[in-house]
Amino acid sequence: SLVPARVIGMKSFIPGLSLPEEIIIDKGTKQHVSIGQTVIVNSNVVGNITKVADSRSLVSLISHKSQSVTGKALKTNALGIIKGQGNGMLVLENVVLSDKLEKGDLIVTKGDQDVQGVGFPPDLVVGKISSVDKKSSDLFQSAEIESIIDFSRLENVFVITNTN
């Protein structure tokens, strides 16, 4: 189920200086929102719920330094770990050298859900590869990911809930 929500606050956001790391939405436990649920806009990952009150929730954006999720390149199927770097930046790490990474390829979630269905579902868009860092002397390669979402302009999002 999708619960529509409005963005009512952006913690640590200073226009022109920094991008938001967390947002506050106008839905909470009264609307069956709980910690760990994924927040999206269209089929793009925004982040996940980290704190919940009766009618508000705190969302940690996918680019937040605390975020880490398994991901894959859409075209080449290369697997890696998507890690938030803060200030809107993301990186795909731990990609074996034999996997191919291409600039411009979309990165999607591989699917990191528990048995209750909490977590990131598969095939949600995280962003696109803006650059690849590959050295034959390293064990792994990595790629910088550029989000398709402008987090500073988010107004409406959806929470993926698991109510039956």
C-alpha positions in Angstrom: 0.0 0.0 0.0 1.1 3.6 -0.7 0.4 6.3 1.8 0.6 9.8 0.3 2.4 12.3 2.4 3.5 16.0 2.3 7.0 17.2 3.2 6.5 19.6 6.0 10.2 20.1 7.1 13.8 19.6 6.0 16.3 19.2 8.8 19.8 20.7 8.3 18.8 22.3 4.9 20.4 25.6 4.1 19.5 26.7 0.5 22.6 27.4 -1.6 24.9 25.8 1.0 23.7 22.3 1.7 21.1 19.7 0.6 18.7 18.2 3.2 19.8 15.0 4.9 16.4 14.3 6.5 12.8 15.4 5.8 9.7 15.4 8.0 6.4 14.2 6.5 2.9 14.7 7.8 2.0 11.0 8.3 2.7 8.8 11.3 1.5 5.8 13.3 -2.1 6.9 12.9 -1.7 6.3 9.1 0.2 2.9 9.7 3.6 4.4 9.1 6.4 2.7 11.0 10.2 2.7 11.2 12.1 1.1 8.3 9.4 1.7 5.7 10.6 3.0 2.3 9.6 6.5 1.0 9.4 7.0 -2.7 8.4 9.5 -5.4 7.3 7.9 -8.6 9.6 4.8 -8.7 12.5 6.7 -7.2 13.9 6.1 -3.7 13.7 9.0 -1.4 14.8 7.2 1.8 13.3 5.4 4.8 11.4 6.2 8.0 13.8 6.5 11.0 11.4 8.1 13.6 7.6 8.1 14.0 5.1 10.1 16.0 1.3 10.0 15.8 1.0 12.2 12.8 4.6 13.0 11.7 7.6 11.0 10.6 11.3 11.6 10.1 12.7 10.3 6.8 16.5 9.7 6.4 17.3 10.4 2.7 19.0 7.8 0.6 22.0 10.1 0.4 22.4 10.3 4.2 25.7 9.0 5.5 23.8 6.3 7.6 22.2 4.8 4.5 23.5 1.6 2.9 21.5 -0.7 0.5 22.3 -3.4 -2.0 22.0 -2.1 -5.6 22.5 -3.1 -9.2 23.2 -1.5 -12.5 20.1 -1.8 -14.7 21.9 -2.3 -18.1 24.9 -4.4 -17.0 23.4 -6.1 -13.8 26.6 -5.2 -11.9 26.1 -5.6 -8.1 27.3 -3.4 -5.3 26.5 -1.5 -2.1 24.9 1.9 -2.5 26.1 4.2 0.3 25.0 7.7 1.1 27.9 10.2 1.3 25.9 13.2 2.6 24.9 16.4 0.9 23.0 14.6 -1.9 26.0 12.4 -2.9 25.8 8.6 -3.4 28.4 6.0 -4.3 28.1 2.3 -5.5 30.9 0.4 -3.8 32.3 -3.2 -3.7 31.6 -3.9 -7.4 33.9 -6.7 -8.6 36.3 -5.7 -11.3 34.8 -8.2 -13.8 31.4 -6.5 -13.6 30.9 -3.7 -16.1 29.8 -0.2 -14.9 28.8 2.4 -17.5 28.4 6.2 -17.1 24.7 7.0 -17.4 23.5 3.6 -16.4 20.6 3.6 -13.9 21.2 2.1 -10.4 18.3 0.4 -8.8 17.7 -1.3 -5.5 18.4 -5.1 -5.4 15.9 -5.6 -2.6 16.7 -5.5 1.1 13.5 -6.4 2.9 12.9 -8.4 6.0 10.1 -11.1 6.5 7.6 -8.3 7.4 8.4 -6.6 4.1 10.1 -3.6 5.8 13.1 -2.2 3.9 13.9 -1.4 0.4 11.9 -3.3 -2.3 13.7 -4.4 -5.5 13.9 -2.3 -8.7 13.4 1.2 -7.2 15.5 3.8 -9.0 18.3 5.3 -6.9 20.0 7.4 -9.5 22.4 7.2 -12.5 26.1 6.7 -12.7 28.0 10.0 -13.1 31.5 8.6 -13.0 33.3 5.2 -12.6 36.5 4.6 -10.5 38.2 1.4 -11.8 41.8 0.5 -11.2 43.2 -2.9 -12.2 45.3 -2.9 -9.0 42.2 -2.7 -6.8 39.9 -5.6 -5.8 36.8 -3.6 -6.4 35.6 -0.7 -8.5 33.1 2.0 -7.5 30.9 4.6 -9.2 29.5 8.0 -8.1 25.7 8.1 -8.4 23.7 11.2 -9.1 20.2 11.1 -7.8 17.4 11.9 -10.3 15.5 13.6 -7.4 16.1 17.2 -6.3 15.7 16.5 -2.6 15.5 20.2 -1.8 12.4 20.6 -3.9 10.4 17.6 -2.6 6.8 18.4 -1.7 4.9 15.1 -2.0 6.1 11.6 -1.4 4.6 8.1 -0.8 5.4 5.8 2.1 5.3 2.0 1.2 3.3 0.5 4.1 2.7 -3.2 4.6 -0.8 -3.1 6.1 -3.2 -5.8 4.9 
